[in-house]
Amino acid sequence: MRVVRRACSTPAGRSDLRRGLNIVLADLEHPTGDAGESRWPLYTHLMAAGYQPPATANAELPRLLVAALYATHDAPNPRTFETTGAAPEAPFKPWHNLGWSFATACHRGVMTRDNATGTLGYLAELDQTTLQREIPAVVERLRSAKVRIIWPLLLKDLLRWPHQPAQVRLDWARSFHSTDSEETVK
């Protein structure tokens, strides 16, 4: 995520990464590369910041997706950076995954428990490509309600999904049903 933050530190980098969300979603719809849009703008900024693309699309698309989502929802605006300064990275725990974000939404009253349970259960049953297609809408809903997404953990879970989906589902369920409400609400 340090590389992504560096790539978003210029107005052009942040803008191209934000637009990159449509490129990544088009790539998910057309895995053969026939989507018509190039990943070049993403590569230009990410590689200049130190990004090394992995060898497979299964490992690359989640990285590009999370980078684009971060740029869209949480990257500081570099045009106002000098006047406002960057917010320090808030610490997080290993269980602050997507299940924790949904639990936080419930505790804050921005989502009912039934709705959160249903949405999280729906996501847990998806294959990798469909999950990646659905994540942007989920992130939009949570971030619009100011519910925190822990980007490194989301990326880690998306990368684990093809090989350990049962473990990711279990981690999300544990975090969602945690009784440590003080830790959930923060």
C-alpha positions as CSV (number, residue, x, y, z in Angstrom):
1,M,0.0,0.0,0.0
2,R,3.0,2.3,0.4
3,V,3.6,2.0,-3.3
4,V,-0.1,2.9,-4.0
5,R,0.1,5.9,-1.7
6,R,3.2,7.1,-3.5
7,A,1.5,6.7,-6.8
8,C,-1.5,8.7,-5.6
9,S,0.8,11.5,-4.3
10,T,0.5,13.4,-7.6
11,P,-2.7,14.8,-9.1
12,A,-2.1,12.8,-12.3
13,G,-1.3,9.6,-10.4
14,R,-4.4,9.8,-8.1
15,S,-6.6,10.7,-11.1
16,D,-5.3,7.8,-13.3
17,L,-5.6,5.3,-10.5
18,R,-9.2,6.4,-9.9
19,R,-10.0,6.0,-13.5
20,G,-8.2,2.7,-13.4
21,L,-11.2,1.2,-11.5
22,N,-13.2,1.1,-14.8
23,I,-10.2,-0.5,-16.5
24,V,-9.9,-3.2,-13.9
25,L,-13.7,-3.9,-13.9
26,A,-13.6,-4.1,-17.7
27,D,-10.7,-6.6,-17.5
28,L,-12.9,-8.7,-15.1
29,E,-15.7,-8.7,-17.7
30,H,-13.3,-9.5,-20.6
31,P,-10.5,-11.6,-19.2
32,T,-9.0,-12.2,-22.7
33,G,-8.0,-8.5,-22.8
34,D,-10.6,-7.5,-25.3
35,A,-12.0,-4.7,-23.0
36,G,-10.4,-2.0,-25.2
37,E,-8.8,0.0,-22.4
38,S,-5.2,-0.3,-21.5
39,R,-3.7,-0.7,-18.1
40,W,-0.9,1.6,-19.2
41,P,-2.0,4.6,-17.0
42,L,-2.0,2.4,-14.0
43,Y,1.4,0.9,-14.7
44,T,2.9,4.4,-15.4
45,H,2.2,5.6,-11.9
46,L,2.4,2.4,-10.0
47,M,5.7,1.2,-11.5
48,A,7.3,4.6,-11.0
49,A,6.4,4.3,-7.3
50,G,8.0,0.8,-7.1
51,Y,5.3,-1.6,-8.1
52,Q,6.4,-4.9,-9.7
53,P,3.5,-6.7,-11.5
54,P,3.1,-10.3,-10.5
55,A,3.3,-13.0,-13.2
56,T,-0.4,-13.9,-13.2
57,A,-3.6,-12.0,-13.7
58,N,-5.0,-13.9,-10.6
59,A,-2.4,-12.1,-8.5
60,E,-2.4,-8.8,-10.5
61,L,-6.1,-7.9,-10.8
62,P,-6.7,-7.9,-7.0
63,R,-3.7,-5.6,-6.6
64,L,-4.9,-3.2,-9.3
65,L,-8.5,-3.3,-7.9
66,V,-7.4,-2.4,-4.4
67,A,-5.1,0.3,-5.7
68,A,-8.0,1.9,-7.7
69,L,-10.4,1.6,-4.8
70,Y,-8.0,3.2,-2.4
71,A,-7.4,6.0,-4.9
72,T,-11.1,6.5,-5.3
73,H,-12.1,6.4,-1.6
74,D,-9.2,7.2,0.7
75,A,-6.2,8.7,-1.1
76,P,-5.5,12.2,0.1
77,N,-6.0,14.9,-2.6
78,P,-2.4,15.9,-3.5
79,R,-3.7,19.4,-4.6
80,T,-4.6,20.1,-1.0
81,F,-1.9,18.0,0.7
82,E,0.2,21.0,1.6
83,T,-2.6,22.8,3.4
84,T,-4.2,19.9,5.1
85,G,-1.4,17.5,5.6
86,A,-1.7,13.7,5.4
87,A,-3.6,11.9,8.1
88,P,-1.5,9.4,9.9
89,E,-2.2,5.8,9.2
90,A,-4.4,4.4,11.9
91,P,-3.3,1.1,13.4
92,F,-5.2,-2.0,12.7
93,K,-5.5,-5.5,14.0
94,P,-5.4,-8.7,11.9
95,W,-9.1,-9.2,12.4
96,H,-10.0,-5.8,10.9
97,N,-11.1,-7.4,7.7
98,L,-14.3,-7.1,5.7
99,G,-16.3,-8.9,8.4
100,W,-15.1,-6.3,10.9
101,S,-16.1,-3.5,8.5
102,F,-19.6,-4.9,8.2
103,A,-19.8,-5.3,12.0
104,T,-18.7,-1.7,12.4
105,A,-21.5,-0.7,10.0
106,C,-24.0,-2.5,12.1
107,H,-22.8,-1.0,15.4
108,R,-23.0,2.5,13.9
109,G,-26.5,1.9,12.7
110,V,-25.7,2.4,9.0
111,M,-26.7,-1.2,8.1
112,T,-29.0,-3.6,9.8
113,R,-27.6,-6.9,11.1
114,D,-29.8,-8.9,8.7
115,N,-28.6,-6.8,5.7
116,A,-25.0,-7.1,6.7
117,T,-25.3,-10.8,7.3
118,G,-27.0,-11.3,4.0
119,T,-24.4,-9.3,2.0
120,L,-21.4,-10.8,3.7
121,G,-22.9,-14.3,3.2
122,Y,-23.5,-13.5,-0.5
123,L,-19.9,-12.4,-0.9
124,A,-18.6,-15.5,0.8
125,E,-20.2,-17.7,-1.7
126,L,-18.8,-16.1,-4.8
127,D,-16.0,-17.2,-7.1
128,Q,-12.9,-15.0,-7.3
129,T,-13.9,-13.1,-10.4
130,T,-17.5,-12.4,-9.3
131,L,-16.2,-11.4,-5.8
132,Q,-13.8,-8.9,-7.4
133,R,-16.7,-7.5,-9.5
134,E,-18.9,-7.0,-6.4
135,I,-16.2,-5.6,-4.1
136,P,-16.4,-2.0,-5.6
137,A,-20.1,-1.7,-4.8
138,V,-19.5,-3.0,-1.3
139,V,-16.6,-0.7,-0.6
140,E,-18.7,2.3,-2.0
141,R,-21.5,1.5,0.4
142,L,-19.2,1.1,3.4
143,R,-17.0,4.1,2.6
144,S,-20.0,6.4,1.9
145,A,-21.1,5.6,5.5
146,K,-17.5,6.4,6.7
147,V,-16.9,2.8,7.6
148,R,-13.2,2.0,7.5
149,I,-11.7,-0.4,5.0
150,I,-8.3,-1.8,5.9
151,W,-6.8,-1.9,2.4
152,P,-3.9,-4.2,3.1
153,L,-6.2,-6.8,4.7
154,L,-8.7,-6.5,1.8
155,L,-5.9,-7.1,-0.6
156,K,-4.6,-10.0,1.4
157,D,-8.0,-11.7,1.5
158,L,-8.5,-11.2,-2.3
159,L,-5.1,-12.7,-3.0
160,R,-5.9,-15.7,-0.6
161,W,-9.4,-16.2,-2.1
162,P,-8.4,-18.6,-5.0
163,H,-6.4,-20.9,-2.7
164,Q,-8.0,-20.5,0.7
165,P,-11.6,-19.3,0.3
166,A,-12.8,-21.3,3.2
167,Q,-10.3,-19.7,5.5
168,V,-11.1,-16.2,4.3
169,R,-14.8,-16.8,4.8
170,L,-14.1,-18.1,8.3
171,D,-12.0,-15.1,9.1
172,W,-14.8,-12.7,7.9
173,A,-17.3,-14.6,10.0
174,R,-15.2,-14.5,13.1
175,S,-14.6,-10.8,12.7
176,F,-18.3,-10.1,12.0
177,H,-19.6,-12.1,15.0
178,S,-16.9,-10.9,17.4
179,T,-18.2,-9.9,20.8
180,D,-15.5,-7.3,21.2
181,S,-17.8,-4.4,20.4
182,E,-15.4,-1.7,21.6
183,E,-12.8,-2.9,19.1
184,T,-15.4,-3.1,16.4
185,V,-16.8,0.4,16.8
186,K,-13.4,2.1,16.7
